[in-house]
Amino acid sequence: QVELVESGGGLVQAGGSLRLSCAASGRTVSSSAMGWFRQAPGNEREFVACISRTSKYTNYADSVKGRFTISRDNAKNTVYLQMDSLKPEDTALYSCAADQTPSGCSSRVREYDYWGQGTRVTVSS
């Protein structure tokens, strides 16, 4: 049984920064490709960022490229999403996910095996 728990969300002003964390049970983070997705009110869930199992590859949505950084700390079994230069359009529920059979890392929801409940991010203008 894999559990993923996100934290670090909150209210931040436009231009500010926030660091999201996703803590996983066992050694899930070190053995999986990890992804971050978000869903804004009334919108479809969309890909944000992912990192391959050994951190060789990272992918980012065009909308966050250059502003967000995904990373992992295997000792803490935690994956992070550093969000800088936040915009109101970044407001969403952010969820992390684990892909235990990865090929690189995927932007597709269907590739992920486990999901957290999400942490809410609100960016005010």
N, C-alpha and C positions, 0 to 999 in steps of 0.2 A: 504494500500500500504506500503510495507516494502522496505526500502532502506538500503543497506550495503555499506559502503565506507571504503576501505582499505587504509592504509598509512604506512610509515616507511621503505619502500623498498629503495634500493640504491646499491651502489658499496661498497664492503667490501673485505679486504684481507682474504685469507685462515687463519683460526684460530681465526678470529675476531667474533664479536657479532653484532646482529641486533635485534631490537624489532619492530615487526609489530603490528599495531592496526587495529581493525575493528569496526567502529562506526555504530550503527544501529539506525533507526528511532523508535520512541515510546519506548516501554519497551520490544523490541524483544529479547534482550540478556538475560534478566532475566526470560523470559517465554519460552525459547527455548534451545534445545541442539545446540551447536555451533561447527563447524568444520573448519579446514583449509585444503586446497588442493593445489597442485601445478602442473604446467605443464611446462616442459622444452621444448625448441625448438625441433620439430620433434617427441616428445614423447606424450604418452597418459597422461591425467590428473590422478594424483595419490593422494591418501590419505596421509595426513601428521599427523594430530592430531585432536582430538575432546574432548569436555567436556560436561558432562551431564547437564541437566537443573539446578539442585541444586549443581553442582560441586562435586557430590559424586564420579563420575567415570571420568577418563580420559583414552584415548587410543592414542597410538602413532605408527606410522609406524616403523618397525624394523630399517630402515635406519636412523631415527632421534632420536630414543630412547636414553635417557641419555644426549642428546645435546639440545633438544628443550623442552620448557615448555609452555603449554597452560593455560591461566587463564582468569578470567573475573572480571570486575568491574561493578556491576549492577547499581550503582549510576551514573556512566558515560555512561551506556548502551553500553559498549565497551568490546570486547574480544581481548586478546593479544596473540601473539606468540613470546616468547623469544627464540632467536636462538643463541646458543653459539657453539664454536668450528666449525665454518662454513667451509665447504669443497666446492671445485669447483663444485662438482656434486649436490650441493644444489641450483645452479643457476636455476631459474625458475620464472614464474609468479605465485605469491601466491594469492589465492582467499579464502575468508571466506564465510561461508554458514550457514543458520539457518534452523533447523528442528523443526517445531512447534508441531509435534506429536511424540515426542521422546520416545524411550524405551532405556534408557541408552544414549549412543551416538554411532553413526554409522560411519563406515569407507566407507560406500557405497554412491556413488554420488546420487543415485536414492532416498535416504531417505530425502534429503534436499529440502526445499521449496523455498528458496530465496538465491540468490548469488550476491556477489559484483563483480566489474569489475576487481579487482586484483591490486596488487602492485608488481613491478618487483624487483627481488633480483639477483644481480650478484656478484659472489664470484671469485675473481682473485687468481691465484696461484703465 
